[in-house]
Amino acid sequence: MARTPKTAPILQTDRLRLRPFRATDLKAVHTLYGDGENLRYWGVEPSPSLDSTRKMMRWHITGAPRHYMIWAVEEKKGKRVVGMINYFRRDLRERRVEVGWLIRPEAQGKGYMTEAGRALLRYLIDTLKVHRVEALIRPENKPSAALAKRLGFRLEGGPLRDRWLVDGQWHGVMLYGLIAGEER
Ligand SMILES: CC(C)(COP(=O)(O)OP(=O)(O)OC[C@H]1O[C@@H](n2cnc3c(N)ncnc32)[C@H](O)[C@@H]1OP(=O)(O)O)[C@@H](O)C(=O)NCCC(=O)NCCS
């Protein structure tokens, strides 16, 4: 089993830099997590205030890399934080993780998350020796399902009933899975 670093390592792609979050990213993070419309299919309710985003950012910065790791997705040109990508619910024995992705509306439709997702998968598979990657996606979330398929995930099942609780409402989700070697 590969040793897990204490903070998210920097991952470079053609147009992006995936790097650890810093306290100074607060406003950019609030733009991401405060956008209820963009988060309509997200697994957690949007952040209602800058203050609640600040609290949430604590675990973005401190992290617990054996279990989850979060990267800010920054444009190399202009150094603007446009999104986040993460892994979580890591199972060390079974070499399995779940992944999540989120990008600001104005940065969508450019292939940024495809690029970031490929870099994350490379890191998970090559460095952390993850064998299986899962993504849970609401059936309505077509852009996320399209992204998962572009990256090589397969639709394996679902809806898993009442899998997410968001703002007091239960939601079913589809299960996408990728085994090491299937990434594209
Ligand atoms: C899910 C989400 C990250 C997908 O973002 P996205 O911009 O559609 O995904 P990508 O970055 O891979 O870009 C793909 C799009 O860019 C286009 N594109 C342009 N240049 C491209 C390139 N160089 N490479 C790949 N795609 C490119 C593709 O054609 C595609 O557009 P289309 O959907 O109109 O066909 C985004 O919708 C999001 O943040 N949603 C809100 C949060 C959320 O629901 N997250 C998922 C929870 S499960």
The ligand as an SDF file (V2000), in Angstrom:
LIG
                    3D

 48 50  0  0  0  0  0  0  0  0999 V2000
  -20.7690   17.7280  -13.2240 C   0  0  0  0  0  0  0  0  0  0  0  0
  -19.9600   18.8850  -13.7790 C   0  0  0  0  0  0  0  0  0  0  0  0
  -18.6330   19.0010  -13.0490 C   0  0  0  0  0  0  0  0  0  0  0  0
  -19.6940   18.6270  -15.2710 C   0  0  0  0  0  0  0  0  0  0  0  0
  -19.0670   19.7720  -15.8450 O   0  0  0  0  0  0  0  0  0  0  0  0
  -18.8080   19.8690  -17.4080 P   0  0  0  0  0  0  0  0  0  0  0  0
  -18.2400   21.1950  -17.7020 O   0  0  0  0  0  0  0  0  0  0  0  0
  -20.0330   19.4510  -18.1510 O   0  0  0  0  0  0  0  0  0  0  0  0
  -17.7540   18.7020  -17.6180 O   0  0  0  0  0  0  0  0  0  0  0  0
  -16.3770   18.7880  -18.3750 P   0  0  0  0  0  0  0  0  0  0  0  0
  -15.5020   19.7630  -17.6840 O   0  0  0  0  0  0  0  0  0  0  0  0
  -15.8510   17.4320  -18.5210 O   0  0  0  0  0  0  0  0  0  0  0  0
  -16.7520   19.3820  -19.7860 O   0  0  0  0  0  0  0  0  0  0  0  0
  -17.4830   18.6160  -20.7400 C   0  0  0  0  0  0  0  0  0  0  0  0
  -18.1650   19.5560  -21.6830 C   0  0  0  0  0  0  0  0  0  0  0  0
  -17.1880   20.4410  -22.2340 O   0  0  0  0  0  0  0  0  0  0  0  0
  -17.1160   20.2370  -23.6700 C   0  0  0  0  0  0  0  0  0  0  0  0
  -15.6920   20.3750  -24.0020 N   0  0  0  0  0  0  0  0  0  0  0  0
  -15.1480   21.4830  -24.5530 C   0  0  0  0  0  0  0  0  0  0  0  0
  -13.8320   21.3300  -24.6700 N   0  0  0  0  0  0  0  0  0  0  0  0
  -13.5280   20.1000  -24.1940 C   0  0  0  0  0  0  0  0  0  0  0  0
  -12.3170   19.3730  -24.0450 C   0  0  0  0  0  0  0  0  0  0  0  0
  -11.1470   19.9120  -24.3930 N   0  0  0  0  0  0  0  0  0  0  0  0
  -12.3640   18.1320  -23.4900 N   0  0  0  0  0  0  0  0  0  0  0  0
  -13.5320   17.5760  -23.1150 C   0  0  0  0  0  0  0  0  0  0  0  0
  -14.7210   18.2380  -23.2320 N   0  0  0  0  0  0  0  0  0  0  0  0
  -14.7180   19.4860  -23.7710 C   0  0  0  0  0  0  0  0  0  0  0  0
  -17.7280   18.8660  -23.9000 C   0  0  0  0  0  0  0  0  0  0  0  0
  -18.2470   18.7530  -25.2000 O   0  0  0  0  0  0  0  0  0  0  0  0
  -18.8130   18.8680  -22.8500 C   0  0  0  0  0  0  0  0  0  0  0  0
  -19.8470   19.7270  -23.2470 O   0  0  0  0  0  0  0  0  0  0  0  0
  -21.3410   19.1840  -23.4950 P   0  0  0  0  0  0  0  0  0  0  0  0
  -21.8250   18.6840  -22.1780 O   0  0  0  0  0  0  0  0  0  0  0  0
  -22.0580   20.3870  -23.9860 O   0  0  0  0  0  0  0  0  0  0  0  0
  -21.1680   18.0860  -24.4950 O   0  0  0  0  0  0  0  0  0  0  0  0
  -20.7540   20.2260  -13.6690 C   0  0  0  0  0  0  0  0  0  0  0  0
  -21.9770   20.0960  -14.3460 O   0  0  0  0  0  0  0  0  0  0  0  0
  -21.0250   20.6410  -12.2230 C   0  0  0  0  0  0  0  0  0  0  0  0
  -20.1430   21.1600  -11.5290 O   0  0  0  0  0  0  0  0  0  0  0  0
  -22.2840   20.4630  -11.7570 N   0  0  0  0  0  0  0  0  0  0  0  0
  -22.6670   20.9100  -10.4300 C   0  0  0  0  0  0  0  0  0  0  0  0
  -22.1210   20.0380   -9.3320 C   0  0  0  0  0  0  0  0  0  0  0  0
  -22.5290   18.6080   -9.4870 C   0  0  0  0  0  0  0  0  0  0  0  0
  -23.6860   18.2920   -9.7260 O   0  0  0  0  0  0  0  0  0  0  0  0
  -21.5400   17.7260   -9.3410 N   0  0  0  0  0  0  0  0  0  0  0  0
  -21.7270   16.2990   -9.4750 C   0  0  0  0  0  0  0  0  0  0  0  0
  -22.3720   15.6840   -8.3120 C   0  0  0  0  0  0  0  0  0  0  0  0
  -22.5690   13.9300   -8.5890 S   0  0  0  0  0  0  0  0  0  0  0  0
  1  2  1  0
  2  3  1  0
  2  4  1  0
  2 36  1  0
  4  5  1  0
  5  6  1  0
  6  7  2  0
  6  8  1  0
  6  9  1  0
  9 10  1  0
 10 11  2  0
 10 12  1  0
 10 13  1  0
 13 14  1  0
 14 15  1  0
 15 16  1  0
 15 30  1  0
 16 17  1  0
 17 18  1  0
 17 28  1  0
 18 19  1  0
 18 27  1  0
 19 20  2  0
 20 21  1  0
 21 22  1  0
 21 27  2  0
 22 23  1  0
 22 24  2  0
 24 25  1  0
 25 26  2  0
 26 27  1  0
 28 29  1  0
 28 30  1  0
 30 31  1  0
 31 32  1  0
 32 33  2  0
 32 34  1  0
 32 35  1  0
 36 37  1  0
 36 38  1  0
 38 39  2  0
 38 40  1  0
 40 41  1  0
 41 42  1  0
 42 43  1  0
 43 44  2  0
 43 45  1  0
 45 46  1  0
 46 47  1  0
 47 48  1  0
M  END
$$$$
